[in-house]
Structure formats: C-alpha cells, structure tokens
Amino acid sequence: MSTVTNPPTSAASPPPPPSKTAGGRRTARSRPPRRAGAVIDSFFNGFSHLFLLIWGAMVVLPLLWVVMSSFKDDAQIIREPLSLIPDELHWENFARAWVDGGIGDFFVNTILIVGGGVFLTMLLGSMAAYVLARYEFPGNRVIYYMFLSGLTLPVFMAAVPLYKGVYNTGVFIPLLGPNSHVMLILVYVAWSLAFTVFFMHSFFKTLPTTVAEAAMVDGASHSTLFFRVMLPMAKPGLISIGIFNVIGQWNQWYLPYLLMQPNGGEAKNQVIAQGLIDLSVNQGYKSDWSGLFAGVTMAMLPVLLVYIVFQRQVQSGLTGSVSK
C-alpha cells in the first residue's frame, strides 16, 4: 500500500504575495504601518535641506552680485543696482582698480606677507605639535596649555603691548619695526600658531605608532622621521589647517592697521585689507563704483580659488581626523 507524502516545505521559502483587490490595488491591511519616527526624520531632513538652500543663496547671491557688478559701468550700477547681468563687459574696471586704485601694490604685499606667514606657521606649528603629541617629557602638558591659552586672548587686548614691543624693537632692529614686512610676518605667525598647534596636535595623535617604530628601527633620526615619514602622513591635516591660515591671514585687517600705518603719506607697504578701505573711500569720492567692485572682486577671488581647488583635501582632512 503506497502512501503519498507531501514534500517538506523549505524554511527559506518566500512569503505569499500580498492580497490584492479586483482592481489590482493592495488592500489597506497589506501596507506596512508608517512609524512616527520616520515622519519626524523626513520632516527634519526636509527642513535641513531648505535651511541649507536658503543659507547657500544668502552666501552665493551677494558674491555673485559683487562679481557681476564689477563688469558694469557706473551708469548701470546706479540705474539697475540689483541686476546680475551687465549690459556689456567692462574689463577696463579691473585695470583701473589695479593701477589707479593701487590694488596691484597691495596685492603683491599681501602675497609676500601671507606666503611667508603661512609657511613659517605651518613649519613651526607642525614641529611643535608633533613633539607635544609624540614625545613625553616634563612640562609637556604645560607647554601645550600655554599654546591653547593663545586661543582665549583677543587680539584687541594685546594691541597696546604689541605696538609698544614692535616700536621698541624697531629702535634697535629697523627690520622688525613698524611698517616692515618681516615684522608683520612674525606677528602673523604668533597670531596663527595657537590654533595650528591645537589642530595638528590632535592629528599627530591619530597617526600609527608602528610606522614610527619601524622607521626608528631602520636607523632614521628624529628629524628624518618627522620630515620623511610623519609629515607626509599628516598631509590632509596640513592642507586643512593651511587653508584656514591662508583665509585668516589674507582677511586680517586689525593687525596691519595697527602696525602698518602709511609712512610719510605713502601706503606702499600696506596689505589688501587696508587697500580696500582706501579704495572704498577714494572711489566713493570719485563715484567710481565699478572700480570699487572690481577691486573687491580681485581681493576675494584668490581665497575663493584656493578653497575650490583644495576643497576635497580640506574635507578629507577634517573628517579623517575626526573619524580616527
């Protein structure tokens, strides 16, 4: 007598399809219930995207307005101040601002001062941060906290002793006195060193110790270990803090205004921030608004281009230091 047995059902068999009505639509019972947390998450996501869109428009539109106004003539700027499209491209506005407005001299001075200041800040700051992060010695934490204390001191509180110190130093060493590029470079280094050490100290802490130990076993000296091994590994952090230093020193106004006053009525040693103030005053008296917009555009484009070129490196350096 033969018996018919049913084949065993597989545990991984797919669930039955949801029931449908005659019209082919799913019934209300087959729809998964929507959690209240998903509704709240979608609301906050939409709100954050809307906020970022508004914030981006508030940042981009004024910059775009300044750039496009630099290509207009004075008549169109007065007639259509909010228009973003110029009737004709007036490239002579940039030449007039560069030569007659003195932006060329201010631009060259700023490049020299910021270049020297950023280079020395990155070199000295990375060396100090590396030693404080990788070596233990008496007074390590004291020195580190002394660097951090520089972040809490407003530069306005140090104006009087800073000026007196620079003036007294210039009596004996004219190269380090007021209206000197070398003096302003050193002041920029002292002003930017605290944040550079703070940022790079955290980055050097995350670097693997095994690589340093292997280099020391191979006979590398401490200087070789730093410049040939550890510094290239910290490249993302160097690029990130370098961009911050470039932006901060390029846009610095108070320190040059305090220490780089015109000598004998001439402003040959002044930087771009001071030059824009002089340009706004002079072009305002002349009603040369197109030249003023051209000078502002030339002043902000270098920083904007630097950030656009190194945008990915800045993001990878910041996120990499946090994730590690």
C-alpha positions as CSV (number, residue, x, y, z in Angstrom):
1,M,0.0,0.0,0.0
2,S,1.6,3.2,-1.2
3,T,1.3,6.4,0.7
4,V,1.7,9.8,-0.8
5,T,3.8,12.2,1.3
6,N,4.0,15.9,0.8
7,P,7.5,17.3,0.2
8,P,8.8,19.3,3.1
9,T,8.4,23.0,2.9
10,S,11.7,25.0,2.8
11,A,12.3,27.4,5.7
12,A,13.6,30.0,3.3
13,S,10.5,29.9,1.1
14,P,9.3,33.4,0.1
15,P,6.2,34.7,1.9
16,P,2.9,34.7,0.0
17,P,2.3,37.8,-2.1
18,P,0.1,40.4,-0.6
19,S,-3.6,40.2,-1.3
20,K,-5.0,42.5,-3.9
21,T,-8.4,43.7,-4.7
22,A,-10.2,43.2,-8.0
23,G,-8.7,46.4,-9.3
24,G,-5.2,45.2,-8.6
25,R,-4.5,47.5,-5.7
26,R,-3.2,46.5,-2.4
27,T,-5.5,46.3,0.5
28,A,-5.0,48.6,3.4
29,R,-4.1,45.6,5.6
30,S,-1.1,44.8,3.4
31,R,0.5,48.2,3.7
32,P,3.3,48.4,6.4
33,P,2.4,50.8,9.1
34,R,4.5,54.0,9.0
35,R,6.3,54.7,12.2
36,A,6.1,58.2,13.8
37,G,9.9,58.3,13.9
38,A,10.2,58.1,10.1
39,V,7.7,61.0,9.8
40,I,9.8,63.1,12.2
41,D,13.0,62.2,10.4
42,S,11.6,63.1,7.0
43,F,10.4,66.4,8.4
44,F,13.8,67.4,9.8
45,N,15.5,66.3,6.6
46,G,13.3,68.5,4.6
47,F,13.8,71.4,7.0
48,S,17.6,71.0,7.0
49,H,17.7,70.9,3.2
50,L,15.5,74.0,3.0
51,F,17.7,75.8,5.6
52,L,20.9,74.9,3.7
53,L,19.3,76.1,0.4
54,I,18.4,79.5,1.9
55,W,21.8,79.8,3.6
56,G,23.6,78.9,0.3
57,A,21.5,81.6,-1.5
58,M,22.4,84.2,1.2
59,V,26.1,83.4,0.7
60,V,26.3,83.0,-3.1
61,L,24.0,85.7,-4.3
62,P,25.9,88.7,-2.7
63,L,29.2,87.3,-4.0
64,L,27.7,86.8,-7.5
65,W,26.3,90.4,-7.3
66,V,29.7,91.8,-6.5
67,V,31.4,89.9,-9.3
68,M,28.8,90.8,-11.9
69,S,28.7,94.5,-10.8
70,S,32.5,94.7,-11.4
71,F,31.8,94.2,-15.2
72,K,29.2,97.0,-15.3
73,D,29.7,100.7,-15.8
74,D,28.8,103.3,-13.2
75,A,25.6,104.3,-15.0
76,Q,24.2,100.7,-15.0
77,I,25.2,100.2,-11.4
78,I,23.2,103.3,-10.4
79,R,20.3,102.6,-12.8
80,E,20.0,98.8,-12.1
81,P,21.7,98.1,-8.8
82,L,20.2,94.7,-8.3
83,S,20.6,93.4,-11.8
84,L,23.0,90.5,-12.2
85,I,23.5,90.7,-15.9
86,P,25.7,93.6,-17.2
87,D,24.8,95.2,-20.5
88,E,28.4,95.0,-21.6
89,L,31.6,93.5,-20.1
90,H,33.8,96.4,-19.0
91,W,37.2,94.8,-18.4
92,E,38.8,98.2,-18.0
93,N,37.4,98.4,-14.5
94,F,39.9,95.9,-13.3
95,A,42.8,97.7,-14.9
96,R,41.7,101.0,-13.4
97,A,41.4,99.4,-9.9
98,W,44.7,97.6,-10.3
99,V,46.7,100.7,-11.4
100,D,44.9,103.8,-10.3
101,G,43.4,102.3,-7.2
102,G,46.7,100.8,-6.0
103,I,45.3,97.3,-5.7
104,G,48.4,95.9,-7.6
105,D,50.8,97.1,-4.9
106,F,48.6,95.9,-2.1
107,F,48.1,92.6,-3.8
108,V,51.8,91.9,-4.1
109,N,52.5,93.0,-0.5
110,T,49.7,90.6,0.7
111,I,51.0,87.7,-1.3
112,L,54.5,88.2,0.2
113,I,53.4,88.6,3.7
114,V,50.7,85.8,3.7
115,G,53.1,83.4,1.9
116,G,55.8,83.9,4.4
117,G,53.4,83.9,7.4
118,V,51.7,80.7,6.3
119,F,54.9,78.9,5.5
120,L,56.5,79.7,8.9
121,T,53.2,79.0,10.7
122,M,52.9,75.5,9.2
123,L,56.6,74.7,9.7
124,L,56.8,75.8,13.3
125,G,53.3,74.8,14.3
126,S,53.6,71.2,12.9
127,M,57.0,70.8,14.6
128,A,55.7,71.9,17.9
129,A,52.5,69.9,17.6
130,Y,54.5,66.7,16.7
131,V,56.8,67.0,19.6
132,L,54.0,67.7,22.1
133,A,51.9,64.8,20.6
134,R,54.5,62.1,20.2
135,Y,57.1,62.6,23.0
136,E,56.6,62.6,26.7
137,F,58.8,64.9,28.8
138,P,58.4,67.1,31.9
139,G,56.3,70.1,31.2
140,N,54.7,68.7,28.1
141,R,51.2,69.5,29.1
142,V,52.2,72.9,30.5
143,I,53.6,74.0,27.1
144,Y,50.6,72.6,25.3
145,Y,48.2,74.5,27.5
146,M,50.2,77.6,27.1
147,F,49.7,77.3,23.3
148,L,46.0,76.8,23.9
149,S,45.8,79.9,26.1
150,G,46.6,81.9,23.0
151,L,43.1,81.0,21.6
152,T,41.4,82.7,24.6
153,L,43.2,86.0,24.3
154,P,41.5,88.5,22.0
155,V,44.0,90.4,19.8
156,F,42.4,93.7,20.8
157,M,43.6,93.2,24.4
158,A,47.2,92.8,23.2
159,A,47.1,95.9,20.9
160,V,49.0,98.3,23.3
161,P,51.8,96.0,24.4
162,L,52.1,94.6,20.9
163,Y,52.6,98.1,19.4
164,K,55.0,99.2,22.1
165,G,57.0,96.0,21.7
166,V,57.2,96.4,17.9
167,Y,58.1,100.1,18.3
168,N,60.9,99.4,20.8
169,T,62.3,96.5,18.8
170,G,62.4,98.7,15.7
171,V,64.6,101.2,17.5
172,F,67.4,98.7,17.7
173,I,66.4,96.5,14.7
174,P,64.7,98.5,12.0
175,L,63.8,95.4,10.0
176,L,61.5,94.3,12.9
177,G,60.0,97.7,13.5
178,P,56.7,99.2,12.3
179,N,55.9,99.3,8.5
180,S,58.1,96.2,8.0
181,H,57.0,93.1,6.1
182,V,59.3,90.9,8.2
183,M,57.7,92.2,11.4
184,L,54.2,91.6,10.1
185,I,55.1,88.1,9.0
186,L,56.3,87.3,12.6
187,V,53.2,88.8,14.1
188,Y,51.0,86.7,11.8
189,V,53.0,83.6,12.9
190,A,52.5,84.3,16.6
191,W,48.8,85.1,15.9
192,S,48.1,81.8,14.0
193,L,50.4,79.4,15.9
194,A,47.9,78.6,18.7
195,F,45.2,77.2,16.5
196,T,47.7,75.4,14.3
197,V,49.3,73.6,17.2
198,F,45.9,72.7,18.6
199,F,44.7,71.3,15.3
200,M,47.9,69.4,14.3
201,H,48.4,68.0,17.9
202,S,45.1,66.1,17.5
203,F,46.1,64.9,14.0
204,F,49.5,63.7,15.0
205,K,48.0,61.8,17.9
206,T,46.0,59.7,15.4
207,L,49.0,58.6,13.3
208,P,50.0,54.9,13.8
209,T,52.9,54.3,16.2
210,T,54.1,51.2,14.4
211,V,55.3,53.2,11.3
212,A,57.4,55.4,13.5
213,E,58.8,52.5,15.4
214,A,59.7,50.7,12.1
215,A,61.5,53.9,10.8
216,M,63.5,54.2,14.1
217,V,64.5,50.5,13.8
218,D,65.7,51.2,10.3
219,G,68.0,53.9,11.7
220,A,66.0,57.1,11.0
221,S,66.9,60.1,13.1
222,H,64.2,62.1,14.8
223,S,64.3,64.8,12.2
224,T,64.3,62.3,9.3
225,L,61.3,60.5,11.0
226,F,59.4,63.8,11.1
227,F,60.1,65.2,7.7
228,R,60.3,61.9,5.7
229,V,57.7,59.8,7.4
230,M,55.3,61.5,9.8
231,L,54.8,64.8,7.9
232,P,53.8,63.2,4.6
233,M,51.3,61.1,6.6
234,A,49.8,64.3,8.0
235,K,49.3,65.8,4.6
236,P,45.4,66.0,4.8
237,G,45.7,67.9,8.2
238,L,48.4,70.2,6.8
239,I,46.2,71.1,3.8
240,S,43.2,71.8,6.0
241,I,44.9,74.0,8.6
242,G,46.9,75.7,5.7
243,I,43.6,76.8,4.1
244,F,42.4,78.2,7.4
245,N,45.7,80.1,7.9
246,V,45.6,81.5,4.3
247,I,42.0,82.7,4.8
248,G,42.6,84.1,8.2
249,Q,45.8,86.0,7.3
250,W,44.6,87.2,3.9
251,N,41.5,88.7,5.5
252,Q,43.3,90.1,8.6
253,W,42.7,93.8,9.0
254,Y,43.3,94.8,12.6
255,L,47.0,93.8,12.9
256,P,48.1,95.5,9.6
257,Y,46.1,98.6,10.5
258,L,47.8,98.7,13.9
259,L,51.4,98.0,12.7
260,M,51.5,99.1,9.0
261,Q,50.5,102.8,9.0
262,P,51.4,104.8,5.9
263,N,54.9,106.2,6.2
264,G,55.1,109.8,5.1
265,G,51.7,109.7,3.4
266,E,52.6,106.7,1.3
267,A,50.9,103.3,1.6
268,K,53.5,101.2,-0.2
269,N,53.8,98.6,2.5
270,Q,50.1,98.1,3.2
271,V,48.1,94.9,2.6
272,I,44.9,94.2,0.6
273,A,42.5,94.7,3.6
274,Q,43.9,98.3,4.1
275,G,43.9,98.8,0.4
276,L,40.2,98.1,0.1
277,I,39.4,100.6,2.8
278,D,41.4,103.3,1.0
279,L,39.8,102.2,-2.3
280,S,36.3,102.5,-1.0
281,V,37.0,106.0,0.4
282,N,38.7,107.3,-2.8
283,Q,36.3,105.7,-5.3
284,G,33.4,106.9,-3.2
285,Y,34.5,110.5,-3.6
286,K,35.1,109.9,-7.3
287,S,31.8,107.9,-7.7
288,D,33.8,105.2,-9.4
289,W,31.6,102.3,-8.2
290,S,32.7,99.9,-10.9
291,G,36.3,100.3,-10.0
292,L,35.4,99.6,-6.3
293,F,33.5,96.4,-7.2
294,A,36.4,95.3,-9.4
295,G,38.9,95.8,-6.6
296,V,36.7,93.8,-4.2
297,T,36.4,91.0,-6.7
298,M,40.2,90.8,-7.2
299,A,40.7,90.7,-3.4
300,M,38.3,87.8,-2.8
301,L,39.0,85.7,-5.9
302,P,42.4,84.3,-4.7
303,V,41.0,82.9,-1.4
304,L,37.9,81.5,-3.2
305,L,40.1,79.8,-5.8
306,V,42.3,78.3,-3.2
307,Y,39.4,76.8,-1.3
308,I,37.8,75.5,-4.5
309,V,41.0,73.8,-5.6
310,F,41.7,72.2,-2.2
311,Q,38.0,71.6,-1.2
312,R,38.2,67.8,-1.2
313,Q,41.5,67.8,0.7
314,V,40.1,70.1,3.4
315,Q,37.0,67.8,3.8
316,S,39.1,64.6,3.9
317,G,41.5,66.2,6.4
318,L,38.7,67.3,8.8
319,T,36.6,64.1,8.5
320,G,39.7,61.9,8.7
321,S,41.0,63.5,11.9
322,V,37.5,63.1,13.5
323,S,36.9,59.5,12.4
324,K,40.3,58.4,13.5
